[in-house]
Amino acid sequence: MSTNTIRCFVRRAFEDSVPTAAAKAVAKTGALVRSWTLRATPAGRRRLALEHGALHSQTREPGLTDLDATGIVHVTAPDINFAGSTSASAKAAGTTDIPVHWYEVGPSTKNDLSVQGESGADGAASQAPLTIVFVHGFTLAGESWYRQFAALRQSMPAARLLTMDLRGHGQTGAVAPELCTVEGAAKDAIAVINERATEGPIMLVGHSLGGLVALNIARTADETLGRRIAGVVLIATSIDRLAAQGVPQVLASPVADAVRETIESSPRQVRKFREAVAALMAPSLAVAVFSRPTDYDVIEFHAAMIHETPLETFVGYLDDLQEHDEFAAAPYLKGRPGAVLVGTRDDVTPREQADLILKEWPDAELVEVPDAGHMLPLEVPDAVNAAIEKVAALVLGGRAGQEGPAGPAL
């Protein structure tokens, strides 16, 4: 498959599927035109390379800055090639080490700035009265929460803010497609929580895929952690299987099939396909999921995260999301305060999905954001931050400040 063929295939798949709202967003922002224009010349591509190179630098916004601690938690996952083996040695060898990168702001490390390596603190990780755990969306990274970290560290200085790059994303990097699942991502997040937040109430905040992961955490956490989950905020989240519309459908088929075939071909073909996705789909999708006029820097920041997403991640999570739902998590949310946020112009997880969640979880409050799309943490940070602050106040005010039920009521 030639480079031109790949580019034409990706462009046609996108143009045939992108929602009308995306076209309106393009007209409002002009970001897509600017991004493609820069990609058209060597000088422009060098400029974009420099901008994308700043991702994860922790030195500038857009992106996380002024972190108090960073580190790595190693999660062991079974190697699919050894899953059926009965040999102990083969099973021991048949594992994959996933270096899950985490990022933290808060009082637990304010006096321990040396914690910058693997598996951080000695007891300091349990000082904060509340830990807010942020779980990012598909093709994003912990960086996507930078507007929440910047605001909440000012408005809630006593809280610990904790996020991570889920497997297949950000600095955690590529894993086999078979390991890119909601359940696997929840294990990553739980491992980080167990490393950095061993005591005190936990509040889960999930966006898109991260919302499903948050629900899975609530459902699969052990009894000790389950009792500490005191509140949940779900942002642009589906509780049902992947909606057959909008941007996910662009990626699910036939593009995902082409990605799957490409991964099995030569490294040169993988590089060609990745370049095509980066040049066409990343800026297109980055614009398509915003509805309000948004700064170019923010849209290009989003495109950079899509650009760095390994092809294995697209295949694995999209396969899992086609059939994965979290209706079984509903009993574990009972009695806990929370919020469900949805943009009125979200074509990826529309209002119907929010209504399904609220039907299963009546304790939560619906926050409908006018004229907003799917990328609420970046597009309307004030609305997201206010919802988090409100749920945190309920948690700390006593409604769920004490340990809650570990599971469904009997």
Salt bridges, closest charged atoms under 4 A:
GLU51 OE2 - ARG47 NE 3.53
ASP97 OD2 - HIS74 ND1 2.95
GLU104 OE1 - ARG160 NE 3.90
GLU104 OE2 - ARG196 NH2 2.89
GLU118 OE1 - HIS74 NE2 2.92
GLU143 OE2 - HIS56 ND1 3.25
GLU183 OE2 - LYS187 NZ 3.89
ASP188 OD1 - ARG167 NH2 2.83
GLU223 OE2 - ARG227 NH2 3.46
ASP257 OD1 - ARG260 NH1 2.88
GLU300 OE2 - ARG39 NH2 3.62
GLU300 OE2 - HIS52 NE2 2.81
GLU308 OE2 - HIS56 NE2 2.83
ASP319 OD1 - ARG260 NH2 2.74
ASP320 OD2 - HIS324 ND1 3.88
GLU323 OE1 - ARG241 NH1 3.06
GLU326 OE1 - ARG219 NE 2.85
GLU326 OE2 - HIS324 NE2 2.73
ASP346 OD2 - HIS374 ND1 2.97
ASP355 OD1 - ARG351 NE 2.64
GLU365 OE1 - LYS390 NZ 3.05
GLU368 OE1 - ARG351 NH1 3.05
ASP371 OD1 - ARG345 NH2 3.42
